[in-house]
Amino acid sequence: MPELPATPKGVATRRRILEAATEEFARCGIAGARIDRIIANARTNKAQLYGYFGSKDGLFDAVIADHAERLMNVVAFDADDLPGWAVRLYDENLRHPELVRLMAWLRLERRPAGRLADSPRDEAKIAAIAEAQAAGRVRKGDPLDIIALVFAMACAWSPASAFYAATADEPEADHERRRTLLREAVARAVAP
């Protein structure tokens, strides 16, 4: 992947491209996204976009990496508080529904089966769950399955839901009701 721009103006341009691409990819998917719309919304040109990201696929990868990094920085993982992690994920999905949409497009267009990605942070989560299991604080089972279950429960009301997609502008009482249900359901699901 091309190097990050060294100047403040280059960093700002790169950020505008990522933001415009996030909107375009979340709305249209990888195949449906149009570079011309991205550069128009980012107020840049194709040469800069390709200089920073190499290709449309490289841009999509950068958008995914950018959002995954932000999510991991905002939503702290704690194997001893999986219900709290699920609620924090629910809240982040309300604030940034585009990440769930991006992941859905990634699943549909690139990786229809298996894990979406392997990262050192995932390995740390797996190890933390295994440690909590060994100490009797989390139910037995494959730690990866535990993560998948909790993540799926946290996304039950996300834009990827087949039943109901919540939005941030709904009444706070509705969100509080869902948070309570989610916290209790996850607690029961992961209890030893």
C-alpha positions, 0 to 999 in steps of 0.5 A: 500500500502507498505511504501515508502523506507526509504533509498536513494537507496530504493527511487531510486529503487522505482523511477526506478520501476515507470519509467519502469512500466510507459513505460510498462503500457503505451505501453501494458496496465494493462493486457498486461504489464509484471512484468518480463519486468518491473523488467528487465528495472528497474534493480531490482527484483520481491521481491523489486517490490512487497515489494514496491507496493504489486501487479501489480495492486498496481504498476499500481495505483502507476504509475497513482498516480505519473503521476496525481500528477506530472500533477497537480503540473506542470499544474496549474488550474485557473478557470478564465483562462480555455483557458490557462489551456487547452493550458498548458494541450496540452503542457504537453501531448506533453512532456509526452504522456504516461499519456494520454495513461495510462488514456486510459488503465485505462478507457479501462481496469478498469473504462469504465464509470463515473469519473476516480477518485475523488480527493480533487483537483477535488473538488477544481476545481469544487468549483472554476468554480462554484465561477467563474460562480456565478461571471458571468465569466464562462458560466452556467452549471455543473462545472464537465461538464465544466472541462470535456469539456475543458480537452477533447478539450486540449486532441484533439491532444493527443495519445487518439485522434481518428483523429490526435495525435501530437508529440513534434517533429512536427514543432513549427508553427503547435503547435502554430497554435493548441494552438491558436485554442484551446485557442480561442475555449475554450474561446468561449465554456466557455464564459458566 
